[in-house]
Amino acid sequence: MAEYKKIDSVEIIPDKALNIVLTIWEELLGNKVIDLDENLFKMGADSLLAARFVGAMNTRCGIEVHMKEVFMNPSINALTKLVDTRKKTGITELVEEGEI
């Protein structure tokens, strides 16, 4: 996964999944996310914003993210890894252990 970089105050986000996850959360939180590993719930996210994130991911990307996954992966980088895994494997929804 490509990492977020800052060069002379210009943000460069080479990874499409990171860009999507970051953009959605910045819209929901109403401010810029500085630390991509910081817990979103410590930055002001709550269950209602998590639900809106879940809906936005499905609408914008066609990737199903469940509330449980947001709480288990509560940072931009963790959610981006989840989305990248879904894109690479072609699995667009949560698969519970033992279902495969």
N, C-alpha and C positions, 0 to 999 in steps of 0.2 A: 504494500500500500504506500502510495506517495504521501509524504508528510507536508504539512502546511508550512510555508516559508514566508518571511517578510524581507524584502529587499528595498532599501531606501523608502520605507513607508508605503510601498506598493505591495498589495497582497497577491501572491501567486499560489493558486490552488490547482495543481496539475491533475488531480484525481476527480473524475466526475461524481463518483459516489460521495466523496468527502464534501465536494461543493454543494451537492443537493442536501445532505444531512445538515451541514453547517448553515446553509441559507434558511432552511425551514426553522431550525432552532433559533437563529437570530431574529427571524420574523416573529416567532412565538414569544420569545423573551423580551423583544423590543430593544435589544442592544447587541453590540458586538461580543462574540465569544473570543476571549484572549487565550485561555488555556484549554486545549482540546482534550486534555485528560481530566479536567475538573468535573466533579459530579454535577450534573445538570440540576439536580434537586437542591444543591447548595447554592446554585446561581439563581434560584427563583422558580424553577419548574415545579409543577405539581401534577396530580393525576389528570386534571382537566387538560393541561397543556400536553401531557403525554398522549392523551386520547386524540387530540388535534394533530399531533405529530404522526400517529399511526394512520389517521385518515389521509393526511397529506402525502405520506409515502406511498400509500396505495393509489391515490389519485394521480400523483405526478410521475411515479415510476412503475406502477403495477407490481410493486413488491410489498407483500403482506408482512407487516411487523406487528407483533402482538404486544399488548400492554406488559405482559410478563417479561418479554424480552427487553423492553425499555427499562424496566426496573432492574433487570439483571445486567444490563449494559448501559449504565447511566452517564456515559460521556460521549462526546462527539466521535473520538477515535474508536471507542468500543462499538458504537452503533454503525460506524462506517465499515469496520471489519465484518460485522454481521451482514450488511448489505452487499459488500464485495463477495463474501462467501456465497450468498444467494445468487448473485449474478454469475459467478464462475461455475457453480454446480447446476444452474438452471432451476433450482428449487426456489420458488417464489413465495412459499408459505412455510409456517412453522411445522416441523415434523417432530412429533413427540417420540421420545426414546421407545424403541420396540415396534414402531410403525413400519419400518423399512424391512 
